[in-house]
């Protein structure tokens, strides 16, 4: 596992019980999306799947862990990070000057995904409220604030730690 991917997975899931799941989704060549849930007790398998699938298709990872193998908000009990999806030049510029600085920033196409570590984790409703405030402050995508959100995962070439 690359150091960047290891750091990213620790940020999202480091304090989560081993019985929880990461949700992966990916684009299928024939159209539609594939989906798999990976137990967080098997971090090496999760990292291997991210690397392998990410080489051949668009890949997405749930930002918040799932307590059961379902993709909706009701399967999320806690969020270990807050996040913002910055797609515009203005929101990326605002992110560069935002305080507190994010714990990690991921390059995603022409945008950035920013993550702020939390301790203790927040309940989904509180995380969504905080994410909406971040989106407003940064001019980020307000539709990417829900607890069931999936975003592109980190790879060695897309990660930057906070300044």
VMD Tcl script that builds the backbone (N, CA, C; Angstrom):
set m [mol new atoms 489]
animate dup $m
set s [atomselect $m all]
$s set {name element resname resid chain x y z} {
  {N N UNK 1 A 0.851 -1.162 0.000}
  {CA C UNK 1 A 0.000 0.000 0.000}
  {C C UNK 1 A 0.903 1.232 0.000}
  {N N UNK 2 A 0.544 2.228 -0.799}
  {CA C UNK 2 A 1.356 3.436 -0.829}
  {C C UNK 2 A 1.162 4.222 0.459}
  {N N UNK 3 A 2.146 5.014 0.804}
  {CA C UNK 3 A 2.055 5.822 2.021}
  {C C UNK 3 A 0.888 6.798 1.948}
  {N N UNK 4 A 0.676 7.411 0.777}
  {CA C UNK 4 A -0.417 8.370 0.617}
  {C C UNK 4 A -1.770 7.690 0.815}
  {N N UNK 5 A -1.949 6.531 0.220}
  {CA C UNK 5 A -3.206 5.805 0.365}
  {C C UNK 5 A -3.403 5.338 1.802}
  {N N UNK 6 A -2.343 4.885 2.432}
  {CA C UNK 6 A -2.408 4.462 3.831}
  {C C UNK 6 A -2.839 5.631 4.722}
  {N N UNK 7 A -2.252 6.805 4.531}
  {CA C UNK 7 A -2.625 7.996 5.294}
  {C C UNK 7 A -4.089 8.371 5.058}
  {N N UNK 8 A -4.513 8.299 3.820}
  {CA C UNK 8 A -5.883 8.641 3.466}
  {C C UNK 8 A -6.876 7.700 4.149}
  {N N UNK 9 A -6.614 6.397 4.082}
  {CA C UNK 9 A -7.512 5.428 4.714}
  {C C UNK 9 A -7.520 5.587 6.229}
  {N N UNK 10 A -6.366 5.893 6.809}
  {CA C UNK 10 A -6.314 6.160 8.251}
  {C C UNK 10 A -7.139 7.397 8.608}
  {N N UNK 11 A -7.078 8.409 7.770}
  {CA C UNK 11 A -7.849 9.625 8.011}
  {C C UNK 11 A -9.349 9.314 8.015}
  {N N UNK 12 A -9.810 8.569 7.015}
  {CA C UNK 12 A -11.234 8.267 6.893}
  {C C UNK 12 A -11.724 7.237 7.898}
  {N N UNK 13 A -10.898 6.206 8.158}
  {CA C UNK 13 A -11.397 5.029 8.872}
  {C C UNK 13 A -10.538 4.578 10.047}
  {N N UNK 14 A -9.490 5.314 10.385}
  {CA C UNK 14 A -8.519 4.848 11.362}
  {C C UNK 14 A -9.080 4.426 12.695}
  {N N UNK 15 A -10.062 5.139 13.225}
  {CA C UNK 15 A -10.615 4.828 14.544}
  {C C UNK 15 A -11.902 4.018 14.460}
  {N N UNK 16 A -12.256 3.559 13.280}
  {CA C UNK 16 A -13.505 2.824 13.091}
  {C C UNK 16 A -13.340 1.363 13.499}
  {N N UNK 17 A -14.352 0.767 14.161}
  {CA C UNK 17 A -14.274 -0.657 14.517}
  {C C UNK 17 A -14.112 -1.546 13.286}
  {N N UNK 18 A -13.403 -2.651 13.458}
  {CA C UNK 18 A -13.108 -3.562 12.346}
  {C C UNK 18 A -14.364 -4.145 11.711}
  {N N UNK 19 A -15.487 -4.178 12.404}
  {CA C UNK 19 A -16.722 -4.725 11.851}
  {C C UNK 19 A -17.445 -3.803 10.885}
  {N N UNK 20 A -16.949 -2.607 10.680}
  {CA C UNK 20 A -17.557 -1.662 9.750}
  {C C UNK 20 A -17.018 -1.890 8.339}
  {N N UNK 21 A -17.599 -1.161 7.387}
  {CA C UNK 21 A -17.282 -1.384 5.974}
  {C C UNK 21 A -16.935 -0.093 5.250}
  {N N UNK 22 A -16.079 -0.230 4.254}
  {CA C UNK 22 A -15.841 0.822 3.270}
  {C C UNK 22 A -16.659 0.450 2.044}
  {N N UNK 23 A -17.265 1.445 1.428}
  {CA C UNK 23 A -18.026 1.212 0.209}
  {C C UNK 23 A -17.242 1.744 -0.979}
  {N N UNK 24 A -17.023 0.880 -1.965}
  {CA C UNK 24 A -16.377 1.267 -3.220}
  {C C UNK 24 A -17.408 1.203 -4.341}
  {N N UNK 25 A -17.361 2.176 -5.222}
  {CA C UNK 25 A -18.180 2.148 -6.444}
  {C C UNK 25 A -17.272 2.483 -7.612}
  {N N UNK 26 A -17.574 1.925 -8.772}
  {CA C UNK 26 A -16.770 2.171 -9.959}
  {C C UNK 26 A -17.637 2.088 -11.197}
  {N N UNK 27 A -17.197 2.789 -12.236}
  {CA C UNK 27 A -17.908 2.779 -13.518}
  {C C UNK 27 A -17.640 1.465 -14.234}
  {N N UNK 28 A -18.709 0.878 -14.752}
  {CA C UNK 28 A -18.603 -0.352 -15.541}
  {C C UNK 28 A -18.486 0.011 -17.015}
  {N N UNK 29 A -17.717 -0.763 -17.747}
  {CA C UNK 29 A -17.535 -0.481 -19.185}
  {C C UNK 29 A -18.857 -0.530 -19.937}
  {N N UNK 30 A -19.759 -1.414 -19.528}
  {CA C UNK 30 A -21.046 -1.562 -20.197}
  {C C UNK 30 A -22.063 -0.515 -19.737}
  {N N UNK 31 A -21.645 0.359 -18.826}
  {CA C UNK 31 A -22.539 1.371 -18.269}
  {C C UNK 31 A -22.960 0.998 -16.857}
  {N N UNK 32 A -23.407 1.969 -16.130}
  {CA C UNK 32 A -23.805 1.727 -14.751}
  {C C UNK 32 A -22.610 1.723 -13.810}
  {N N UNK 33 A -22.881 1.308 -12.588}
  {CA C UNK 33 A -21.845 1.317 -11.556}
  {C C UNK 33 A -21.758 -0.044 -10.874}
  {N N UNK 34 A -20.525 -0.441 -10.567}
  {CA C UNK 34 A -20.293 -1.603 -9.724}
  {C C UNK 34 A -20.171 -1.136 -8.284}
  {N N UNK 35 A -20.367 -2.068 -7.342}
  {CA C UNK 35 A -20.295 -1.711 -5.926}
  {C C UNK 35 A -19.790 -2.910 -5.138}
  {N N UNK 36 A -18.954 -2.615 -4.142}
  {CA C UNK 36 A -18.503 -3.651 -3.219}
  {C C UNK 36 A -18.260 -3.014 -1.854}
  {N N UNK 37 A -18.565 -3.795 -0.823}
  {CA C UNK 37 A -18.298 -3.388 0.549}
  {C C UNK 37 A -17.129 -4.219 1.054}
  {N N UNK 38 A -16.152 -3.547 1.650}
  {CA C UNK 38 A -14.949 -4.218 2.145}
  {C C UNK 38 A -14.858 -3.962 3.642}
  {N N UNK 39 A -14.715 -5.050 4.402}
  {CA C UNK 39 A -14.574 -4.904 5.847}
  {C C UNK 39 A -13.334 -4.106 6.198}
  {N N UNK 40 A -13.471 -3.192 7.144}
  {CA C UNK 40 A -12.337 -2.337 7.502}
  {C C UNK 40 A -11.274 -3.074 8.302}
  {N N UNK 41 A -11.556 -4.303 8.703}
  {CA C UNK 41 A -10.528 -5.131 9.332}
  {C C UNK 41 A -9.510 -5.639 8.331}
  {N N UNK 42 A -9.798 -5.503 7.036}
  {CA C UNK 42 A -8.906 -5.967 5.966}
  {C C UNK 42 A -8.461 -4.773 5.128}
  {N N UNK 43 A -7.688 -3.891 5.732}
  {CA C UNK 43 A -7.248 -2.657 5.086}
  {C C UNK 43 A -6.382 -2.927 3.858}
  {N N UNK 44 A -5.595 -4.002 3.894}
  {CA C UNK 44 A -4.740 -4.312 2.731}
  {C C UNK 44 A -5.584 -4.659 1.504}
  {N N UNK 45 A -6.643 -5.415 1.711}
  {CA C UNK 45 A -7.538 -5.756 0.595}
  {C C UNK 45 A -8.198 -4.496 0.052}
  {N N UNK 46 A -8.652 -3.620 0.937}
  {CA C UNK 46 A -9.265 -2.371 0.504}
  {C C UNK 46 A -8.284 -1.561 -0.330}
  {N N UNK 47 A -7.071 -1.395 0.152}
  {CA C UNK 47 A -6.058 -0.626 -0.586}
  {C C UNK 47 A -5.757 -1.274 -1.935}
  {N N UNK 48 A -5.641 -2.596 -1.964}
  {CA C UNK 48 A -5.367 -3.300 -3.225}
  {C C UNK 48 A -6.499 -3.092 -4.226}
  {N N UNK 49 A -7.733 -3.122 -3.753}
  {CA C UNK 49 A -8.867 -2.896 -4.654}
  {C C UNK 49 A -8.870 -1.467 -5.189}
  {N N UNK 50 A -8.550 -0.503 -4.342}
  {CA C UNK 50 A -8.503 0.896 -4.782}
  {C C UNK 50 A -7.457 1.067 -5.881}
  {N N UNK 51 A -6.285 0.505 -5.660}
  {CA C UNK 51 A -5.217 0.624 -6.645}
  {C C UNK 51 A -5.590 -0.087 -7.938}
  {N N UNK 52 A -6.057 -1.335 -7.851}
  {CA C UNK 52 A -6.369 -2.122 -9.050}
  {C C UNK 52 A -7.520 -1.517 -9.847}
  {N N UNK 53 A -8.613 -1.221 -9.195}
  {CA C UNK 53 A -9.778 -0.670 -9.913}
  {C C UNK 53 A -9.505 0.750 -10.403}
  {N N UNK 54 A -8.749 1.509 -9.633}
  {CA C UNK 54 A -8.443 2.881 -10.016}
  {C C UNK 54 A -7.586 2.987 -11.264}
  {N N UNK 55 A -6.882 1.919 -11.600}
  {CA C UNK 55 A -6.055 1.925 -12.825}
  {C C UNK 55 A -6.900 1.796 -14.086}
  {N N UNK 56 A -8.102 1.202 -13.958}
  {CA C UNK 56 A -8.855 0.877 -15.160}
  {C C UNK 56 A -10.194 1.605 -15.296}
  {N N UNK 57 A -10.633 2.315 -14.269}
  {CA C UNK 57 A -11.937 2.961 -14.343}
  {C C UNK 57 A -12.031 4.083 -13.326}
  {N N UNK 58 A -13.092 4.878 -13.439}
  {CA C UNK 58 A -13.368 5.895 -12.427}
  {C C UNK 58 A -13.808 5.186 -11.162}
  {N N UNK 59 A -13.170 5.501 -10.058}
  {CA C UNK 59 A -13.403 4.825 -8.793}
  {C C UNK 59 A -13.813 5.839 -7.737}
  {N N UNK 60 A -14.733 5.422 -6.867}
  {CA C UNK 60 A -15.227 6.288 -5.806}
  {C C UNK 60 A -15.254 5.502 -4.496}
  {N N UNK 61 A -14.999 6.211 -3.398}
  {CA C UNK 61 A -14.965 5.614 -2.071}
  {C C UNK 61 A -15.875 6.417 -1.154}
  {N N UNK 62 A -16.666 5.708 -0.348}
  {CA C UNK 62 A -17.508 6.393 0.632}
  {C C UNK 62 A -16.617 7.106 1.641}
  {N N UNK 63 A -16.938 8.349 1.918}
  {CA C UNK 63 A -16.143 9.145 2.842}
  {C C UNK 63 A -16.364 8.695 4.285}
  {N N UNK 64 A -17.577 8.291 4.611}
  {CA C UNK 64 A -17.900 7.819 5.959}
  {C C UNK 64 A -18.067 6.300 5.945}
  {N N UNK 65 A -17.588 5.626 6.982}
  {CA C UNK 65 A -17.736 4.171 7.035}
  {C C UNK 65 A -19.197 3.759 7.172}
  {N N UNK 66 A -19.494 2.556 6.709}
  {CA C UNK 66 A -20.828 1.987 6.817}
  {C C UNK 66 A -20.820 0.941 7.932}
  {N N UNK 67 A -21.881 0.887 8.725}
  {CA C UNK 67 A -21.960 -0.116 9.787}
  {C C UNK 67 A -22.611 -1.404 9.295}
  {N N UNK 68 A -23.157 -1.371 8.091}
  {CA C UNK 68 A -23.674 -2.566 7.423}
  {C C UNK 68 A -23.496 -2.372 5.922}
  {N N UNK 69 A -23.677 -3.413 5.173}
  {CA C UNK 69 A -23.408 -3.378 3.737}
  {C C UNK 69 A -24.566 -2.742 2.973}
  {N N UNK 70 A -24.722 -1.456 3.202}
  {CA C UNK 70 A -25.710 -0.629 2.524}
  {C C UNK 70 A -25.066 0.721 2.234}
  {N N UNK 71 A -25.510 1.356 1.159}
  {CA C UNK 71 A -24.869 2.601 0.756}
  {C C UNK 71 A -25.532 3.875 1.217}
  {N N UNK 72 A -26.699 3.787 1.829}
  {CA C UNK 72 A -27.427 4.986 2.207}
  {C C UNK 72 A -26.978 5.591 3.526}
  {N N UNK 73 A -27.503 6.769 3.802}
  {CA C UNK 73 A -27.160 7.516 5.013}
  {C C UNK 73 A -27.480 6.740 6.280}
  {N N UNK 74 A -28.532 5.913 6.268}
  {CA C UNK 74 A -28.904 5.180 7.475}
  {C C UNK 74 A -27.887 4.107 7.855}
  {N N UNK 75 A -26.940 3.804 6.972}
  {CA C UNK 75 A -25.863 2.859 7.297}
  {C C UNK 75 A -24.635 3.566 7.874}
  {N N UNK 76 A -24.700 4.896 8.001}
  {CA C UNK 76 A -23.594 5.692 8.551}
  {C C UNK 76 A -23.952 6.089 9.978}
  {N N UNK 77 A -23.107 5.718 10.927}
  {CA C UNK 77 A -23.328 6.100 12.322}
  {C C UNK 77 A -22.382 7.194 12.790}
  {N N UNK 78 A -21.219 7.322 12.129}
  {CA C UNK 78 A -20.244 8.329 12.532}
  {C C UNK 78 A -19.401 8.758 11.333}
  {N N UNK 79 A -18.971 9.996 11.424}
  {CA C UNK 79 A -18.078 10.550 10.402}
  {C C UNK 79 A -16.779 10.950 11.098}
  {N N UNK 80 A -15.663 10.457 10.581}
  {CA C UNK 80 A -14.348 10.744 11.158}
  {C C UNK 80 A -13.690 11.970 10.529}
  {N N UNK 81 A -14.320 12.490 9.476}
  {CA C UNK 81 A -13.810 13.681 8.783}
  {C C UNK 81 A -14.973 14.572 8.371}
  {N N UNK 82 A -14.657 15.834 8.134}
  {CA C UNK 82 A -15.516 16.733 7.379}
  {C C UNK 82 A -14.880 16.857 6.009}
  {N N UNK 83 A -15.643 17.269 5.001}
  {CA C UNK 83 A -15.084 17.358 3.656}
  {C C UNK 83 A -15.746 18.468 2.858}
  {N N UNK 84 A -15.032 18.886 1.817}
  {CA C UNK 84 A -15.550 19.864 0.866}
  {C C UNK 84 A -15.071 19.471 -0.520}
  {N N UNK 85 A -15.973 19.575 -1.490}
  {CA C UNK 85 A -15.688 19.265 -2.890}
  {C C UNK 85 A -15.554 20.593 -3.633}
  {N N UNK 86 A -14.318 21.013 -3.855}
  {CA C UNK 86 A -14.020 22.303 -4.483}
  {C C UNK 86 A -13.753 22.092 -5.966}
  {N N UNK 87 A -14.706 22.501 -6.814}
  {CA C UNK 87 A -14.583 22.281 -8.255}
  {C C UNK 87 A -14.222 23.526 -9.048}
  {N N UNK 88 A -14.536 24.692 -8.519}
  {CA C UNK 88 A -14.282 25.922 -9.269}
  {C C UNK 88 A -12.926 26.517 -8.887}
  {N N UNK 89 A -12.407 27.352 -9.758}
  {CA C UNK 89 A -11.147 28.044 -9.466}
  {C C UNK 89 A -11.287 28.895 -8.212}
  {N N UNK 90 A -12.466 29.511 -8.017}
  {CA C UNK 90 A -12.694 30.352 -6.844}
  {C C UNK 90 A -12.686 29.529 -5.559}
  {N N UNK 91 A -13.317 28.354 -5.583}
  {CA C UNK 91 A -13.346 27.536 -4.361}
  {C C UNK 91 A -11.973 26.942 -4.062}
  {N N UNK 92 A -11.216 26.615 -5.094}
  {CA C UNK 92 A -9.853 26.105 -4.876}
  {C C UNK 92 A -8.981 27.208 -4.275}
  {N N UNK 93 A -9.132 28.419 -4.777}
  {CA C UNK 93 A -8.389 29.567 -4.230}
  {C C UNK 93 A -8.794 29.812 -2.776}
  {N N UNK 94 A -10.077 29.759 -2.486}
  {CA C UNK 94 A -10.552 29.957 -1.106}
  {C C UNK 94 A -9.996 28.874 -0.188}
  {N N UNK 95 A -9.910 27.654 -0.686}
  {CA C UNK 95 A -9.372 26.541 0.096}
  {C C UNK 95 A -7.908 26.790 0.467}
  {N N UNK 96 A -7.147 27.349 -0.451}
  {CA C UNK 96 A -5.726 27.621 -0.210}
  {C C UNK 96 A -5.505 28.572 0.968}
  {N N UNK 97 A -6.480 29.425 1.237}
  {CA C UNK 97 A -6.342 30.431 2.291}
  {C C UNK 97 A -7.234 30.158 3.498}
  {N N UNK 98 A -7.918 29.037 3.499}
  {CA C UNK 98 A -8.887 28.742 4.552}
  {C C UNK 98 A -8.197 28.319 5.844}
  {N N UNK 99 A -8.767 28.764 6.959}
  {CA C UNK 99 A -8.264 28.359 8.269}
  {C C UNK 99 A -9.447 27.870 9.093}
  {N N UNK 100 A -9.314 26.701 9.666}
  {CA C UNK 100 A -8.113 25.878 9.742}
  {C C UNK 100 A -7.856 25.135 8.433}
  {N N UNK 101 A -6.589 24.920 8.162}
  {CA C UNK 101 A -6.199 24.201 6.950}
  {C C UNK 101 A -6.718 22.763 7.026}
  {N N UNK 102 A -7.083 22.187 5.892}
  {CA C UNK 102 A -7.527 20.797 5.899}
  {C C UNK 102 A -6.389 19.855 6.280}
  {N N UNK 103 A -6.767 18.702 6.810}
  {CA C UNK 103 A -5.786 17.665 7.154}
  {C C UNK 103 A -5.178 17.062 5.900}
  {N N UNK 104 A -5.975 16.987 4.819}
  {CA C UNK 104 A -5.504 16.409 3.566}
  {C C UNK 104 A -6.314 16.997 2.417}
  {N N UNK 105 A -5.663 17.165 1.266}
  {CA C UNK 105 A -6.318 17.623 0.047}
  {C C UNK 105 A -6.007 16.619 -1.060}
  {N N UNK 106 A -7.055 16.221 -1.786}
  {CA C UNK 106 A -6.927 15.262 -2.888}
  {C C UNK 106 A -7.246 15.991 -4.188}
  {N N UNK 107 A -6.390 15.864 -5.194}
  {CA C UNK 107 A -6.692 16.393 -6.525}
  {C C UNK 107 A -7.689 15.451 -7.179}
  {N N UNK 108 A -8.742 16.018 -7.750}
  {CA C UNK 108 A -9.769 15.210 -8.397}
  {C C UNK 108 A -10.154 15.878 -9.704}
  {N N UNK 109 A -9.638 15.371 -10.808}
  {CA C UNK 109 A -9.899 16.020 -12.080}
  {C C UNK 109 A -9.388 17.443 -12.028}
  {N N UNK 110 A -10.266 18.397 -12.260}
  {CA C UNK 110 A -9.854 19.804 -12.202}
  {C C UNK 110 A -10.113 20.428 -10.839}
  {N N UNK 111 A -10.620 19.640 -9.888}
  {CA C UNK 111 A -10.960 20.166 -8.577}
  {C C UNK 111 A -10.117 19.603 -7.455}
  {N N UNK 112 A -10.575 19.843 -6.247}
  {CA C UNK 112 A -9.912 19.357 -5.036}
  {C C UNK 112 A -10.962 18.854 -4.067}
  {N N UNK 113 A -10.626 17.791 -3.351}
  {CA C UNK 113 A -11.424 17.322 -2.217}
  {C C UNK 113 A -10.599 17.585 -0.972}
  {N N UNK 114 A -11.159 18.334 -0.044}
  {CA C UNK 114 A -10.453 18.674 1.193}
  {C C UNK 114 A -11.103 17.932 2.356}
  {N N UNK 115 A -10.264 17.469 3.299}
  {CA C UNK 115 A -10.724 16.693 4.449}
  {C C UNK 115 A -10.137 17.276 5.733}
  {N N UNK 116 A -10.984 17.371 6.750}
  {CA C UNK 116 A -10.574 17.816 8.076}
  {C C UNK 116 A -10.833 16.663 9.046}
  {N N UNK 117 A -9.789 16.210 9.731}
  {CA C UNK 117 A -9.922 15.112 10.692}
  {C C UNK 117 A -10.739 15.570 11.898}
  {N N UNK 118 A -11.527 14.657 12.441}
  {CA C UNK 118 A -12.348 14.913 13.616}
  {C C UNK 118 A -12.004 13.947 14.735}
  {N N UNK 119 A -12.001 14.442 15.946}
  {CA C UNK 119 A -11.954 13.561 17.114}
  {C C UNK 119 A -12.654 14.280 18.254}
  {N N UNK 120 A -13.673 13.715 18.788}
  {CA C UNK 120 A -14.272 12.441 18.410}
  {C C UNK 120 A -15.063 12.582 17.111}
  {N N UNK 121 A -15.438 11.445 16.508}
  {CA C UNK 121 A -16.244 11.512 15.290}
  {C C UNK 121 A -17.608 12.151 15.569}
  {N N UNK 122 A -18.233 12.649 14.510}
  {CA C UNK 122 A -19.548 13.273 14.622}
  {C C UNK 122 A -20.642 12.350 14.114}
  {N N UNK 123 A -21.833 12.537 14.659}
  {CA C UNK 123 A -23.013 11.872 14.107}
  {C C UNK 123 A -23.271 12.463 12.725}
  {N N UNK 124 A -23.878 11.694 11.817}
  {CA C UNK 124 A -24.074 12.171 10.443}
  {C C UNK 124 A -24.771 13.526 10.330}
  {N N UNK 125 A -25.805 13.768 11.114}
  {CA C UNK 125 A -26.528 15.041 10.996}
  {C C UNK 125 A -25.620 16.231 11.313}
  {N N UNK 126 A -24.768 16.101 12.325}
  {CA C UNK 126 A -23.847 17.185 12.682}
  {C C UNK 126 A -22.759 17.358 11.624}
  {N N UNK 127 A -22.269 16.244 11.085}
  {CA C UNK 127 A -21.255 16.330 10.023}
  {C C UNK 127 A -21.838 17.003 8.783}
  {N N UNK 128 A -23.055 16.660 8.424}
  {CA C UNK 128 A -23.684 17.280 7.257}
  {C C UNK 128 A -23.866 18.786 7.461}
  {N N UNK 129 A -24.261 19.171 8.651}
  {CA C UNK 129 A -24.417 20.607 8.947}
  {C C UNK 129 A -23.073 21.326 8.815}
  {N N UNK 130 A -22.027 20.745 9.391}
  {CA C UNK 130 A -20.692 21.343 9.291}
  {C C UNK 130 A -20.201 21.354 7.840}
  {N N UNK 131 A -20.466 20.286 7.090}
  {CA C UNK 131 A -20.061 20.233 5.682}
  {C C UNK 131 A -20.766 21.316 4.865}
  {N N UNK 132 A -22.041 21.566 5.143}
  {CA C UNK 132 A -22.758 22.634 4.440}
  {C C UNK 132 A -22.133 23.999 4.741}
  {N N UNK 133 A -21.718 24.193 5.984}
  {CA C UNK 133 A -21.070 25.462 6.348}
  {C C UNK 133 A -19.721 25.599 5.637}
  {N N UNK 134 A -18.960 24.502 5.562}
  {CA C UNK 134 A -17.689 24.532 4.818}
  {C C UNK 134 A -17.937 24.850 3.347}
  {N N UNK 135 A -18.924 24.183 2.763}
  {CA C UNK 135 A -19.238 24.414 1.342}
  {C C UNK 135 A -19.608 25.883 1.112}
  {N N UNK 136 A -20.395 26.441 1.997}
  {CA C UNK 136 A -20.781 27.848 1.869}
  {C C UNK 136 A -19.554 28.762 1.993}
  {N N UNK 137 A -18.721 28.510 2.995}
  {CA C UNK 137 A -17.550 29.357 3.230}
  {C C UNK 137 A -16.546 29.298 2.085}
  {N N UNK 138 A -16.438 28.132 1.451}
  {CA C UNK 138 A -15.443 27.945 0.389}
  {C C UNK 138 A -16.005 28.152 -1.019}
  {N N UNK 139 A -17.301 28.218 -1.154}
  {CA C UNK 139 A -17.902 28.222 -2.492}
  {C C UNK 139 A -17.806 26.848 -3.123}
  {N N UNK 140 A -17.780 25.801 -2.289}
  {CA C UNK 140 A -17.676 24.413 -2.759}
  {C C UNK 140 A -19.059 23.872 -3.122}
  {N N UNK 141 A -19.100 22.660 -3.627}
  {CA C UNK 141 A -20.339 22.032 -4.078}
  {C C UNK 141 A -21.250 21.718 -2.887}
  {N N UNK 142 A -22.398 22.382 -2.761}
  {CA C UNK 142 A -23.289 22.124 -1.626}
  {C C UNK 142 A -23.994 20.768 -1.714}
  {N N UNK 143 A -23.975 20.141 -2.894}
  {CA C UNK 143 A -24.607 18.824 -3.053}
  {C C UNK 143 A -23.719 17.702 -2.534}
  {N N UNK 144 A -22.457 17.986 -2.229}
  {CA C UNK 144 A -21.498 16.955 -1.801}
  {C C UNK 144 A -21.291 16.977 -0.292}
  {N N UNK 145 A -22.330 17.259 0.458}
  {CA C UNK 145 A -22.192 17.418 1.904}
  {C C UNK 145 A -22.852 16.299 2.702}
  {N N UNK 146 A -23.528 15.377 2.045}
  {CA C UNK 146 A -24.285 14.331 2.734}
  {C C UNK 146 A -23.372 13.243 3.289}
  {N N UNK 147 A -23.811 12.607 4.357}
  {CA C UNK 147 A -23.009 11.580 5.040}
  {C C UNK 147 A -22.779 10.336 4.183}
  {N N UNK 148 A -23.612 10.092 3.198}
  {CA C UNK 148 A -23.440 8.920 2.334}
  {C C UNK 148 A -22.570 9.210 1.114}
  {N N UNK 149 A -21.943 10.362 1.063}
  {CA C UNK 149 A -21.173 10.829 -0.098}
  {C C UNK 149 A -20.065 9.866 -0.480}
  {N N UNK 150 A -19.880 9.679 -1.785}
  {CA C UNK 150 A -18.718 8.969 -2.317}
  {C C UNK 150 A -17.902 9.972 -3.121}
  {N N UNK 151 A -16.586 9.911 -2.969}
  {CA C UNK 151 A -15.669 10.793 -3.691}
  {C C UNK 151 A -14.491 9.967 -4.185}
  {N N UNK 152 A -13.719 10.530 -5.065}
  {CA C UNK 152 A -12.533 9.818 -5.557}
  {C C UNK 152 A -11.544 9.604 -4.415}
  {N N UNK 153 A -10.984 8.402 -4.318}
  {CA C UNK 153 A -9.993 8.153 -3.261}
  {C C UNK 153 A -8.622 8.701 -3.632}
  {N N UNK 154 A -7.775 8.735 -2.647}
  {CA C UNK 154 A -6.397 9.199 -2.826}
  {C C UNK 154 A -5.567 8.151 -3.558}
  {N N UNK 155 A -4.632 8.634 -4.328}
  {CA C UNK 155 A -3.539 7.816 -4.845}
  {C C UNK 155 A -2.268 8.612 -4.581}
  {N N UNK 156 A -1.145 8.001 -4.757}
  {CA C UNK 156 A 0.126 8.683 -4.466}
  {C C UNK 156 A 0.267 9.979 -5.253}
  {N N UNK 157 A -0.304 10.035 -6.451}
  {CA C UNK 157 A -0.136 11.218 -7.289}
  {C C UNK 157 A -1.172 12.297 -7.022}
  {N N UNK 158 A -2.149 12.045 -6.140}
  {CA C UNK 158 A -3.225 13.008 -5.970}
  {C C UNK 158 A -3.306 13.610 -4.573}
  {N N UNK 159 A -2.405 13.265 -3.706}
  {CA C UNK 159 A -2.531 13.654 -2.300}
  {C C UNK 159 A -1.548 14.744 -1.914}
  {N N UNK 160 A -2.018 15.639 -1.066}
  {CA C UNK 160 A -1.147 16.633 -0.455}
  {C C UNK 160 A -1.598 16.769 0.981}
  {N N UNK 161 A -0.638 16.742 1.877}
  {CA C UNK 161 A -0.964 16.942 3.292}
  {C C UNK 161 A -1.136 18.419 3.558}
  {N N UNK 162 A -1.755 18.709 4.670}
  {CA C UNK 162 A -2.008 20.112 5.018}
  {C C UNK 162 A -0.706 20.888 5.130}
  {N N UNK 163 A -0.779 22.165 4.890}
  {CA C UNK 163 A 0.408 23.023 4.961}
  {C C UNK 163 A 0.807 23.286 6.386}
}
mol reanalyze $m
mol bondsrecalc $m
mol representation Tube
mol addrep $m
